[in-house]
Amino acid sequence: MARGYLSQAGEWVASLWQQQKIVIITDSHVGSLYADGVKASLEGAGFDVAVFTFPEGEASKTLATVETAYQFLAETGLTRSDGIVALGGGVVGDLAGFVASTYMRGIHFLQIATSLTAQVDSSVGGKTGVNTAYAKNMVGTFTQPDGVLIDPDCLATLGERELYEGMGEVIKCGLIADIELWEILQGLTGEVDNLLANAESLIYHACDVKRKVVVEDELDNGTRLYLNFGHTIGHAIEATAGYGTVMHGEGVAIGMIQITKVAEEKGLVAPGLTQAIRDMVVKFHLPTTVADWDVARLTKAMTMDKKARGALIKTVLVPKIGQAMINEVDMSAISDWLA
């Protein structure tokens, strides 16, 4: 991670890969900002480069887009000795990683993360995937990238909503495992300039939280589930609202508040924790609820969650700031947690 590092993308890739064909996978928004520069940098380092672009947004993270990408790779002549570079935010990284892990049974790939959500969360840990009509990220793989390039200067080109969306994941990291990060967040003003000025510290702390958890439990069977605090409800909100209507970090923020509110009512977490989370979420201009709160539809979406195991679903609670625990909930009681 370094400011201005994007301009050195070719040198970075050359330090990791031998000369080969590369397909940059990006979306229409990020591609218009950065694709030409990254392509020129890679070509300057001796790589043969093509660019595959798909329409921006969560609605494009589908198997239909994956199929189109496969066709592009085949027509470009990519072999198992070649690679993919994901250039963009969480949607791009998830989709490009899935394409790389399944094309010809798997080719290598790299992540160039341009959004705050990608830089603090989705580019790290090796999860790839696409959405279905039933659930978010329902189809996917565990495949580690060969490397991740993070340039905090890219955040300056994000819209305010997109920037604040990434704070949902940063807040989560502080809550589950990093009191120091939580204290840093308390000291920030919540305004864009202040956030951008402190971006390196936020990214470092969030990535370190995720690194430690992934090293301990790469395949999401134990403590890696802590990273899903707020996600079980958040993913259900994203799916029921229509992908892209509620952004990922927004859904996570709402999910953290909702599950903590019910847990606090049940005496499972520290008194006052819900209000502390709500205040932090509001500070960074994230929503605390959605207008169309349909318990029946959210319940159905939650039962399709990847954390479901038989008749139980594993949710995550934060007993107090800096700690996390897994709380198993019977499917029949899911609606209680959405009341």
Secondary structure, DSSP 8 states (H G I E B T S, - for coil): --TTGGGGHHHHHHTTS-S-EEEEEEEHHHIIIIIHHHHHHHHHTT-EEEEEEE-SSGGG-SHHHHHHHHHHHHHHT--TT-EEEEEESHHHHHHHHHHHHHGGG--EEEEEE-SHHIIIIITSS-EEEE--SS-TT-EEEE---S-EEE-GGGGGGS-HHHHHHHHHHHHHHHHHH-HHHHHHHHHS--SHHHHHHTHHHHHHHHHHHHHHHHHH-TTSSSGGGGGGTTHHHHHHHHHHH-BTTB-HHHHHHHHHHHHHHHHHHTT-S-TTHHHHHHHHHHHTT--S--S---HHHHHHHHHTSTTEETTEEEEEE-SSTT--EEEEEEGGGGGGGG-
